[in-house]
Structure formats: structure tokens, C-alpha cells
Amino acid sequence: MNNSDFIDRDLSTIWHPCTQMKDHEFLPMIPIDSGKGVHLKDFDGNSYIDAISSWWVNLFGHSNDYINSKITEQLQKLEHIIFAGFTHEQAVTLAERIVKLTPEGLNRVFFADNGSSGIEVALKMSFHYHKNRGSIRPTFISLKNSYHGETLGALAVGDVELYKETYNEIMIRSEQVEVPKDMSPESAEEALKDLRRVLEKKSSEVSAIILEPLVQCAGSMHMYHPNYLKGVRELSTEFGIHFIADEVAVGFGRTGKLFAVEHSGVSPDFMVLSKGLTGGYLALSLVLTTDEVYSAFYCDYKLQKSFLHSHSYTGNALACSAANATLDIFENENVIENLQEKIKYLSEKLEKFKDLPNVKEVRQTGFIGAIELKGYSWEERIGLKVYQYGLKNGVLLRPLGHIIYFMPPYVIEFSEMDKMIDTAYDAIRSI
């Protein structure tokens, strides 16, 4: 078997996500045969360093021996059951563990299937909470440049035009406020003034504010100061709206702490987790919320007060076993502590990009590094050139337009980091 055996078969049947399929008339599909650690291998024997953790999900490497063993063990006992009226050990254990790990007050766990679904749950639950309390609040506040997923509700509270514009006519009501323009405390304060202005006028219509703490990943890896989260917590409490923290991409160590909100010491009313939750193995998301929210739905059976949201594969036992295995690795291998050295090394390696004439800015939060290039539009597809250069040199880079970024698995070795960063450097220098 070689790559060509699969390419034609794929293109005759499959419609890939976030892809203009016509591009594959000149851009070869890459069929992957196997993965181990940070390396992916195609059917022609080429190897690629996974510099983006396969869309930010893979934390501890492909085909991780420990996670493999735990999923295999669970597979011999129970693969899945209906999660309404039934439960199982893996889900109960996961919920107990995640409540202990997340900020104080997030004591209730709702299971869903992926990040976008988790956002839908949080939005619906927040709105329904207020409705159960006698207040109809159809509006949500989010930040400019934000991204929360691509199902309709999640899309509605995002602000990345590339994803949202086509479906604008069928969106729920949302209002975007200013995001801090950079990583300074002063920018955080300025943005909070805009949020206060909107809340003073419209708080009675608003169910919640939703945001990605510290890093707007799909929003060109825009980063801001933790003080903004403190201010949002204070304002949301003052005006009686919920604070939803979308930690789908930034949770589980990406920012240098287990959860990004820890950088500001705040606890939101909702926290949505996915991606790294299962170590990159299986689709799963969790929505954590407070006892106060839970109690608004707890009553004798009345349909209008029950929370109506379900997925066939909610609480899947195999996905939960992968998540528990992932948490085992965090606990047993001092992951967050050990990651600090790699975060520092990434910072040192990023310095050389600042000297390139076509680099506008270099940004870093934890184990996320981003290089913004000067003067390029989306239409120029400069990122495609970097992507192709990377593949030719054994590195999977998938830029966001003119933003070249690094989000590798935590198990990447320093020598592999060197190759990843040097390849991106050479690609940028060559264009």
C-alpha cells in the first residue's frame, strides 16, 4: 500500500472539514498509516512531526502506551450504555476527579460529545436557568474575534467572519464586545470599560458572557492579559449574568496551568472542556457548572423545567476511560511542572523570529507560540506555502492564514522542538 492507493479512494467519497476540496487538484492529500509519539507516518514512509497536536487535541503523543492499555481494558468490560437512567464506573470516576481539579464551586458535570456540543449545552443551560427563574434573556455576549465552534449556537456567539458570515441569517442573538487589543494590563482595563458599557444598557436581556480565557486560538492566536478575566468575573456578578469559560482549546495545561482561568484565580459559572480531555483519542466534552444552576432545574417532574439536551453517545465508557487515563498521566508524571522547561525553551527559540523582516509580532502563552507575518491577506494564502514547506521537510504545520503557530504534544523532545521551529523559521525566511 502507498499514498496513491488511498488518495483517489478518499477524494471519490469523502468531504473533509475546513477544506476547499478543489484545492486537492494541486494539493496532495496525506494518508496517514500510523502515529507514535509526536510522529505521523504516511504510507510512503514519510514522517511528520505533529506540531499542532492534530487540531490541538493530542497531549501525550500518538498511540500512547498507557492510554492504549486503559482503553483496551475498558473495551473488555463495557463499550457504551444509554446515559439516561444508567451510569458506569468510568463516568462517575471522571466526574469526581474533574470536580476536584477545576475551580471551586464547579460541582456539577454534564457530559456531551465534543467542544461545540459542550458550548451548546452551556448556552442552553444558562438561558434555561434564567427562564426557570422567570426571566427571558435571549442575548449572549462574546468577544470580538472569538471562536466557539461551528454548530449554530456556538457559531452565533463567535466572531470569526470566515466561519460565521455565511450563516448569519439563522443565528441566535449575540453581541460582541471589545477584546483586549494586546497582552498588557492596560488593554484589559480598556476592554472591561466596553463590557461595562454594554451591561449597563442591556444586562436584563443577557444570559451570559462567553469567552476563551487568555488565547483566542482560531482567532489568529490572539492573546490577552489575565486581569481581563478578573474584571469579567466581577462585572458578571455585579450585573447578574453568567460567566462561561470556553476552555476547550486552552484547558489541560496549554497555558502553563491546568486551566487557563487559574492564571487569574477566578471561578466561572460554567466551564466547557474537550480536546485534550481524552488525550486526543476519542470525542468527549464536559460542561461544569454550579450547584446554584443545578438547583434551578431540580424539582418534581415538570417538562418546562427539565434540561432538555442529550446525545446518543453521551458519557461513552471508552471515551471516559481515555479521559481518566489522561488525568492519570497528569497526576503521576508531574506534567504541568515538567512542562515549564519546555515553555521556557519555546520562548527562547521564538526570539529569532523577531529579527525576520516579514514578522510583525511574536506571541506566547504557555505552550502556545505564534508568529504573525506582516502585510499578508487571507486571499494570498501565505500559510499554504508554509504548510507545504513544512510537509516537504517533515513537519505538520497548519497556519491560520498569516499566523504560524506551535501547539505540539507535551511529550515532544527538545531536538524535535528544534526541528519544528527551525523548519517554520526557514519557511518564513524563504517567502
N, C-alpha and C positions, 0 to 999 in steps of 0.2 A: 504494500500500500504506500502511496505517496500523496503529496498535497493535491495534485491534479485529480486524483481519484475522487476527492471529496468536493472540490470547488464547484464543478458543474452540477453535481447532485444537490448541493446546498442551494445554488442560485436558481435551480429549477423549481424549488419548493418553498424556501424559507424567506420571510420578510424580517430583516433584522432591526433592532431598535436604534433610535438616534442615528439613522443611516439613510443617505440618499442612495438607493440601490443602484442607480445608474452609474455611480462612482465606480462600481466594481467592473465596469467595462475597461477601466485602466488601472484600478487599484486592486491588487490581488487579495482575495480572502485568505486568511491564515488559519488552516485547520490545525488544531492542537491535539496531539496524541497523548501527551502525559505532562504532569507537573510534579515537581519536587522542590520543596523549599521556595526560593524566590524565582526558580527557573521554570519556564514553559518550553516544551519541545514539540516541534511540528513533525509531520510525517516524513519530511525530507531530512530530518536530523538536525535542523537549525534550532538553536536555543536562544531564549529571550529572557532577560531579567524583567520581572514584573514590577515596574517602577510605580504603578498606580494601584497595586493590590486588587487588580481585577474589578475596577469600579469601587475601590475603597473598602472592600469587604474582608479581604484576606489578611489576617493579623499574624498568624503563626506559620505561614508557609503552606504551599500546596501539598496535599497528601501527607498531612501531619500525622505521625505515627500514633500519638496519644488520642487525638480526636477520632482517627480511624477506628481505633480499638473500642472506644466508647460507643460509637455509632453501631459498630458490628455487634457489640454486646447487647445493646438495646434491641437491635433487629431480631435477635433470637427470642425476645420476650414479647414485645408489643410494638407494632409499627404505627398504629393510629387508632383512635376511637373518637366517637362523637364527643364534643366538649360541652354539650348542654346536658346537665344532669349526671354527667360522668366526669371522672378525673383520673389522674395517674401520677405515679411517683415522680417522674421527671419534671412535670409541670409544677407540682407542689414544691419540690426542692428548688427549682429555678426561681419561682416567685418569692420564696422565703429568702433566698440568697440575695436577690436583686433589691429587695426592700432594705436589707441591711447595708447594701453598698451605696445606694442613692441618697440624696439629701434628706434630711429629717422631714417627716410629715408625709412623704410619698409612700403610703402604706397599702395601697390597693393596686392590683396588677390586672390589666385587661390584655388578652392575647389577640394578636392579629397576624397577618401573613407576610407583610413587607412594609417598608418605610412609608410609602404613600397611603397604604391602608391604615397604618397607625395614625397618620395625620388626620385622615377622615374620621377615625374614632374620636380623637381629641376634639376636633371641631364640633362634631355632633354632640358629644358628651357635654361640652361647655354650653352650647346653645340650649340643649335639653335641660341642663341643670337650672339655668335661668328661667326657662319656661315652666318647669316644675315649681319654681318659687314665685310664679305669677308675672314674670317679666319677659316680654318678647324682644329679643335683641339679635337682629338678623345680620349685623355687621361685624367683621373681624378686621383688626389692624395688623398689618405686617410691615416689614421694612422694604424700602426701595432696594432693588437689585436682589431680592430674596428668591429662593427656590425651595419648594417643599414637596415636590413630587408632581406626577402627571395624571393622576386621576382628577376628576373635575373639581372636587372640593379643594384638594391640595394645590391644583393648578391655579385656582381662583385667588388664593392668598399668596401666591408667588408673584414675582415682578420681573422675571427674565423674559424679555419680549420674544426671543426665539422660540420659547416653549408655549407661551400664553396667547399671543396675538390671534392666532387662527380661531381659537375657541372662545373669544371674548364675549360673544353674544349669549353664551349659555353659562356664564359664571355666576356664582353666588356673590353677594355684596362684600366687598373688601375695600379697605383704604390703606394706601401706603404712606408711611411717614419717613422722614429722612433717616438714613443710616449714617452713623459717624463716618466722616469722609476719609479718616485715616486712623492710625493706631494710637493717637495721642489722647490724653485725658480731656484736653480742651475740646476736641471734636466730639467726644462722648457727651460733654455738657451741652454743646450746641444742639446736638440731635435730640437730647432729652427735652429741650425747650419746645421743639416742634411737636413731640409727643404730648406734652402737657397742653399745648395749644389745641390740639385735636380733641383730647379728652375733655377739656373744659367745655367744648361745644357739643360733643356727641357721645359722651360716656354712657348715657342711658340707652343708647342704641347698640352698644358694643358688648359682645360676649367676651372676647379675649384679644390679647395681643400674642402673636406667634412670631418667633424669631429663631435663627440659627445662632447659638452662642459663639461669639468670637470670630468665626470664619464662615463667610457665605461661599460655600465650596463651588457650586455650579455657577454662582455669580462672580466668575473670574477670580476666585480665591481672594475676595476682598476681606480684609481683616480689621478688627476694631478693638478698643480697649475694654477690659473687664468692668470698668466703672459704669459703662452703659447698662450692664445687667443689674447692677445695684440700683440704679435710678429707675429702671423699668419695674423692678420688684416694688420699690417704694410707690411709684405712681399707680401701678395696677392695684395695689392695696388701697391707696387713697381714694381711687375712683370706682372701686368695687367691680373690677373686671378680672378675668383670669389671665395668668401668665403661662403660656405654653412654650416649653423649651424643646425645640426640634434638635435632638442630639443624634439623629440618625447617622450622620456622617462624622461628627466630631466626637462622639462618645467612645468609650473604651480605649482611652489612652492617647488618642491622636493629638491632643493639645498639650500633652505632657502630664496631665492629671487624668484620673479615670473618667471623669465627666467634666465638660468644659465649664459648667456653672460653678464648679469648685474654685475656679480662679477668682470669683467674686464673692464666694461664701453665701450665695443665696439659694433658696429653695423655691422652685416654681410650683404652680398648681397642677401642671401636667408636664410629664417628661416622656418623649417618644424615643424609643431605642430600636435599632435594627442594624443592618450592615454587619459590623464587626461582632455583633452579639453571638453569632454562631461560628465565628472564626472564618467566615467566608464559605461555609459548607451548604447550608440549607436556608430557605426563606422563612423568616420569623421576625415578628416585631412585638414589642411590649409597650403598652401605654400605662404609665404610672400616674396615680392621682391620689387625692387626699381622702381621709375619712369623711370630711365635710361634703365633698362631691358625691361620694358613695351613698351617704345617708339621704341625699335628696331623691334617690331612686328606690330606697328601701321602704317598702310598705306592703299592706295587703294587696293582692293582685289587682292592679288597675292598668290596663294596657297603655294608657296615655302617660303613665309614669315609668313604665319599664323601659330600660335602654334597649333599643332595637337595632342590633348590629351583630352580624355573625358571618363566619366564613366556614366552608366545609372542612378546611384543614386547620382550623384554629387549635392551638395547643398541641400540634403534631409531636408525637413522642420522640421521633428521630431528631427533629429539629431541636427540641428541648434538650435531648441528650448531647447534641453538639454544643449547645449554649452552656450547659453545665460543665462540659469538658473544657470549653474556653475559659470559664471562670476558674476552673481548677488550675489551669496554666498561669493565670494572673496571680492566684494565691500562692502557688507552690514555687514559682520561679522569679518572684520579685520583679515582675515585668516593668512596672512603672519606674521603679528605682533604677533598674538597669538600662532603661530606655534613655535616661538623661544624658549618658555619654554619647549616644548616637545623635541625640538632638543637638548637643554641643558640636559634634563633628559636622553635622549638616550645616550648622551656622557658619563654621569655618570655611567649608567648601563653597558656600554660596557667595562668599566675599569676592571671588574673582570675577563673577558675572557683572559686578558693578563697574568694572573697567571697560566693558564692551560698549561701543558707541551706539548700538541699536537697542540697548537695555534702558528702559525708563525707570524701573523700580524693582528691588528685590525685597520680598516679604517672607516672614516666617512666624508661625505659631506652632510650638511643639514640633512634632514630626511631620509637619506640612511645610514645604518650601515652594515658593512661587517666584517666577521671573516674568515680569511684564515687559513686552517689547514695545518700542516706540513706533508710532505712526502707521500702524497696520490696521486695516479694517477686516471685518469678518469675511467680506467678499474676496479678499486677497488670499485667504486660506493659507496663511503663512504656517499655521500649526500643522497642516497636512505635510508640508515639506519637512518639518521637524519629525513628525511621526514616521515618515518614510525613511529618513536618515537613521532614526533610531532602530527601526527594524533591520535595516541593512547591517547595522553594527551590533545587533544582539540585545537591544533594549526596547521594551514596550513602553513608549511614552505616548500619551494621548492628550495633547494640548487642548485647552479651551480657547479656541481662536488664537489670539496672540499671547496667551498666558501659558507658559511652560511650567509644569509643576511636578513635584515629587511627593508621593504618598506610598512608600514601599511597605511591604510587610515588616513587622518588627524584628524578624529573625534575619534580616539582611546583614551580611558581613561587611566589615569596613572596606575590604577590597572590592566587593560588589557595589557598594556605595560609590567608590571611586569611579568604577566603570560607568555606572548610571549617570553620574554628574558630569564626568568628562565627555561622555557621548553627547549629552544635551549641550554642553558648552561648545563643542566642536560644530554641532548642528547650527547653533545660533550664530556662531562666528562665520559660518560659511554662507549665510543667506544675505 
